[in-house]
Amino acid sequence: MAVKYYDKLETRSPKARERALMAALPRLVAHAQKSAPGFARILKGVRASQIKSRQALASLPVTRKSDLGALQKEAPPLGGLNATPVDKLAKLFVSPGPVYDPEGRGADWWRSARGLFAGGFRAGDRVLNSFAYHFTPAGSMLESGALALGCTVVPAGTGQSEMQVSAIAGLQISGYVGTPSFLKLIVEKADDLKADISCLKRAQVGAEYLPPALRSAMAERGITVTQMYGSADLGVIAYESLGRDGRPTEGMILEEALLLEIVRPGTGEPVPPGEVGEVVITTFNRDYPLIRFGTGDLSAVLPGASPCGRSNMRIKGWMGRADQSTKVRAMFVTPKQVSDIVRRHREIVRARLVVAGEPGADQMTLKCEARERPPGLMEAIVASIRDVTKLRGEVELLEPGALPNDGKVIEDLRKYG
């Protein structure tokens, strides 16, 4: 089949794309310095007119996702990184921490339409959006892109799987956006209810690892599954595309409005092509012009162009965390949260959060060295885990000195293919 494209930007030559990015870069830096007080401080002394190459960009400091909490406390509510005043923004979102993220008023502000189009979504599709709509931007992010494409959106949010199955069948919904684990749950619920959801033909998933076996199982049912990769700060970063055979191609294609660097974790130094490192993004967003924003995610650039014909660089997708933060059931868990739990219980000497289990069935266990074990301690720690992380977790009490002395606070034992 012929591959269709969202616009001409996707198939321009890599040299033309690079020239356009480098021409826009000095203007972006100047705009951030002038309109975003936080970047005026971060980029103090930088001559915007000189930042017109990747080498020059690499000389600028990296502002990491993990820095946002402190920056926002110093200059509430957005750390001064917003170039558009808060009272002119459309929405403000809240992530655990708390960390606040903005949404502007432009159409498809999160740039999710392009990735949905590459995954086969088209005008007229009825799309079930099972991403959360409250506090997190995920629901708004995918809805805005689907609406920009001309799709009709059913704002389902999370949970209520039986009702979601009923909506798919009753409204003859053809597309799904949400986490892969919830897609699996919906399909299994439909089987239990003996409901006909054969109208569902395509799904774009994110926020979790997509097991190859799940993708294959969905394909056998006639549901083509593609992935997108994004964040609450940046919106959609990269997406999978369908090839001429109608199947997802290898890797994820970078969004056109972004400039990608892969840097050595903990530094701002770009790594050689193909080497795994931290994803650092510069976004040409007039409202929230993040410059050298370190996502904390690991990935690597794939060589060559996508067989679908899109010419932008490809990455391998999400390959884990560059720091000790990790994502559990689509929520970030951080070393600071582990520290907050430990501070609530004087009996704990040291603790390590171990994340294990199969993809889509994550298990958290807080291993605690405890100097004392009064009645009810385990139950109290379980309650603290839930209160701090908003996730369920188990507790294992150990003798003092039982944990390795290696500085690890979070250990992720899951395997990513």
N, C-alpha and C positions, 0 to 999 in steps of 0.2 A: 504494500500500500504506500501511497505518497505521504511523506511527512509534511505536516503543515506547521507554520511558525506563527508565533504571537505577533511579531513585527520584524522589520528588516535589521534591527540591532543584533538579533541573535545570529545572523549569518555573515556579518561583516568580517573582514580579515582581522586576525589578531593584531596586526600592526596598526590598523585603523582604530581599533578599540583602544589600544595602548596610547596612541597619540591623543585620542579624545580624553582619556582619563588623566594623562599628564597635563593637558591643557586646562582641565577643570580643577586640578589639585591646588594650584596657588590661589585661585578664587575661593575655594572651599576654606583654606587655612585663613585667608584674610577675613572671610565672613565669620568664622568661628571666633577669631580674635576680637572682632568688632562687636559682635552681638551676643556672645556667650561668655559671661564673666569668668566662668571656670576655666575655659580654654584660653582666655586672655592671660590667666595666671599660669596655666600649665605650659603655654607656648610663649611665655614672656621672653623677649629678646630674639625671637625667630623672625626672619624676614620672609614673609609669605611668598614674595616674588621669586625666591630662591628654591622653593620646594616644588620642583617641576620634574623630578626623576624619582625612581624607586630608591636609589641610593640616598638622595636627600631626604626622602620620607623616612627611611630607616634611621636617620639621625635624631628623629623626634622621639620623645618619651612615649612608652606604652601606658595607656590608662586601662587598668584591668577591671573586669566585672567585679572582682573581689574588693576593689577600691571604692565602689559606689556607695556602700553604707557609710563609710567615714566621710566621703565627700559631701553626701547629702545631709549629714548631721552638721557639718561645718557651714554649709550654704543651702538651707532647705528651700524648696523640697527636692530639687533635682541637681544639686551640686553646682549650679551655674553652668551646666553643660548644655542647657537648652538655649537656642538662639531666638526662639519665639517665646514671648512672655507666657507664663502659666495661664493667665486669664484669657488667652487667645487660643489655647489648646482645646481639643475636643474631649479627651478622656485622660484620666490618671489611673494607673494600675498599681497594685500592691503585691509584691512578692515577699515570701518569708524573709525576715531580717530586722525590720522591713526594708525593702528597696522599692523605690517608686520609678515607674516607667511611663512616659507620655505617649499619647497618640495625637497627631495633628488632624486638621480638618480636610485635607485633600482626599480625593478618591483613591482607593487602593493604596493607602498610605504605607501599609506594611509590605507591599510589592508581592502579594501572594498569587495574583492573577496569572502571571507568566508560568509559574510552576504548575498551577492547576491545568492550564492549557496544555503544557507539555505532557501532563498525565492523562490527557484525553477528555478533560471536562470542556463542555461547550455551552453556548447560549441555549437556554431552554431546558437544560438539565435541572432536575429537582435534586437538591443536595441536602443530605442530613448532616448537620454540623454538631458533632458530639463533643467537641472541645468545650471546656468550661467557659462560661460567660462572666463569672463573678471574680473580681480582683485580678485574675490572670488575663492577659491580652489574647490568649490563643483563640478563643471563640471569635472575638472581634477581628483578629488577624485574618483568619480564613474566610469569615463571612464577607469582609470587604472585598477580597479578591474574587470570590464567587459572584458577588453582585456586579463587580466591574466587568465580568465576562458575560453577564446577562443570565446567570443561573437564578433559579428560585430557591431560596434557602429555608430550610426547616430548622429553627434554632433550638435543638434538642438539649444541648448541654450534656452533663454526665449523669450516669445512673439510669434507673427505671428501664432496664433492658426489655422487659415485656412490652412496655408502652412504645419503645423505639421500634421493636419488631412490628407492632401493630401499625405504626406510622409509615414504615417502609412499604408494607403491603397495601395499606389503605390509600396512600398518596402516590403509589407507584414511583417510589424514589429510585433514581438511577445512580446516584453518587453518594459517597460517604467520605467525610473528613473527621479524623479523630486519631486516637491511639490504636496501634495494631492489636493490643490485648483486648480492647473493648470491641473492636470489630469481630474478633474471634468469639467473644462472649455473646454478641448479638446473633451471630450465625448459629452458635450452639443453642441459644434460646429459641430461635426460629425452628430448629429441628425438634426441640422438646415440645414446642407448641404445634408442630406440624403446620407451620405457616409458610405460605409460598412467598419467598422474597427473591424470586428469580429475576425480578425487575432490576435488582442491584447489579450494576455492570462494572463500576469502577470505584476505587477508593484511593485517597491520598492520606497517608499516615505520617505521624511524627511524634516527637517527645519521648519515644522509647525505641529500643532496638527492635528491628523487624526480623524475626527468625526466617531463614529461607524456607523452612518446612511450612510455615504459616502462609507465606506468599504462594507456594506451590499448591497448598490445599485450597486457597481462595481461587487460584486460576482454574483448578479442576471444577469449581462451581460456577465458572464463568465471570469471576470478579477479577479484574486486572488491578493490581496494587502497586502504586508508586510511593516513594518517600519524598518528604521535604525536610530540610534541616534549617532551623531558625532559632531565634532567641527573643526574649521579651524586650531586649534593648534595641536589637537591630532589625527585627522582622525576619522575613525569609532570607536566608543566606545562599542556599543552594537547593537544587531539586533534581529528581530523576526525570528522564524523558523516555518516551516510547520510540522504538526504532521502526524501520519499515515493515518488520514482521509483527508489529503491534505489541511487542514485549519490551519490558524495561531494559535500557542499555546500561552498560557498566559505569559506575561512578555517579557523582552528582555535579551538575553544571552550575557554576557560579552565577548568581543574579547579576544582571547587567549594570545595576546602579551601585555596585560595590567594587572596592579595590582590596584584593586579598594578599596577605603575606602569611607565610608559615615560618614561625620563629622558634628558636630553641627555648624550651620551657624555662621560665624564670628570667629570661633576658628579652631584649628587643632585637636580637641578631637573627636575620633571615637564614634559614637552613638551605642546603643545596636542594635542587629539584628532586622530588621523590622521597626525601627524608621526612619522617614523621616529626611533627612539632606542634606548637600551639597555633590555633587559628587566630589571626589578628586582622581586623576589618576596619577599613576606612569607608564610611558611608556618606554619599553625597545627598544628605537629607537636610534641607534648609531649616527645618524646625529643630532637629536634634543631630547636629553634625559631628558624630563621633569620629575622632581621628586617632588611628592606631589603637583601636579598642580590642583588648585582649579578652577573648571569650572564655578562656580556661579549657577549651575543648581541644582535643588532639585530632589531627588529620594529616593527610599528605596529598600533594598534587599528583594526578595521574598523567602520564605522558600521552601526547597525541590528542586528536579531536574526537568528539563523540561520533559514533556511526550514524546518529540521527541527523547530522548535518549542522548542528549548532556548534559554533566555533569558539565559544568562551572556554576558559580553562575548567578542568574537572578536578574534583577532590574525591577521596575515597569515602567521604561521609564521616559520620561521627565515630571516633575510634577510642573514646574514653576521655578522661579528664587529665589536664596537664597539672592540676593541683590535686589536693586530696579531697576536694568536693566531688560528689557523685550524684547521679540522678537515680532516684528510687521511685518507681511507680509514677513517673513523669514529674516528680518534685525534686528540687535540689536539696541535698543534705550537706552541710558544711562542717569543717572542724570547729568553728565557733559555736555551732549548735551543740556539738558534743561537749564542749567546754561549759556551755550554759547548763546542760543537764548535770554534769559532775558537780558544779558549784551548788546545786540544790541539795546535795546529799554529802554531808561531811564524812560519811563512812567510806566513800570512794577515794582511793589513793590515786589510781590511774584508770583510764578506760580506753577501749578501742572499739569502734563500730565496724562490724564485719557484715558486708553485704554479699549474699550468695543466692543460689537458686537459679532456676531456668528463666530465660528471658520472658517477661510478661508475668512471672510469678516470683518477684523479688522477695527475699527474706532478710530482715535486719536483726542482728543480734548485738547488743551492747555488752561486751566482755569487760567486767569491772573487777579490778583488784580492790577488795574491801577489807578494811582493818577491823570492822565489826559487822555482825549480821543480825541486827535486831529483828523481831517479828514484823512482817509487813514491808521489809526493805525492798524486796524484788517488785512487789506490786506498786510501791511508790515510785520506783525508777521507771517501770513500764508506763505509769501515768505521766511522768515527766517527759518521756520520749514522745508520747502522743501530743502533749501540750506544746513542746518546743518545735518538733518537726512536722506535726500534723499527719504523722504516719504511725502505723502500728509497728511495734518492735518487741523482740524478746530480750531477756536479760540472763546472763550467765555470770555467777559470782566466782571469783578466783582468789587464791591466796596472794598476798603482796609479793611482788617480784616475778609473778608467773608470766606476765606479758613481755615480749621482746623489747629490749631497750634500743629501738631503732627510730624513734620519733614519729612513727605512724599513728595517726588518730583515726583514720578511716581506711579500711582495707577492702577493696572490691575484688571478690573472687569469681565474679561472673566472667564468662568467656565471650569475647566479641569476635565473630568470624571475619 
